Each structure stands twice: as structure tokens, then as C-alpha cells.
Amino acid sequence: MRASTGDRIIVESTRPGAVRRDGEIVGLHHEDGSPPYDVRWSDNDRITEYFPGPDARIHHYRHQDTYREPAPNALPDNET
């Protein structure tokens, strides 16, 4: 399992009636993105060190999705 800061970790419940938990990965302990992770949990906004088990999955946040290249024929802001 590999992650980057900003990725979302989702922990599925293995027991009936138990709640699914998710959070944002806010810190890495290893440069290669391997566990453990520092996770800010969405249910209580606390940050804990987390070692994912087999019931966890990562939704990768792709940084390039938030940035779009300008159109090739677009003028820079100072040339309008």
C-alpha cells in the first residue's frame, strides 16, 4: 500500500452494524509512501498514527486534477 499526503483512507467495517471510517492522510513516515500514516479522521478531526489493515483502502488524490493547463492560444494576463 502506497499513499501521498492529501489521499483519503477509507476503513470498511468488517462487522455488521459497525460504522465505516475515513480520513485524510496528512503525514507520511516513509518517503516511499508506505505505512504508517498520520491520518486526520473525518468523524472527530483528530490526527493519529495509523497502520492500515486488510479492511482499509486508499483513494488517491491526483494533484493534476486541480490544475488545468491554459489553452495554447490564451494570452497571458498582462497582454489582454
Beta strands, then each sheet from edge to edge (+ up, - down):
strand 1: 8-11
strand 2: 21-28
strand 3: 37-41
strand 4: 47-50
strand 5: 56-59
sheet 1: 4+ 3- 2+ 1- 5+
end
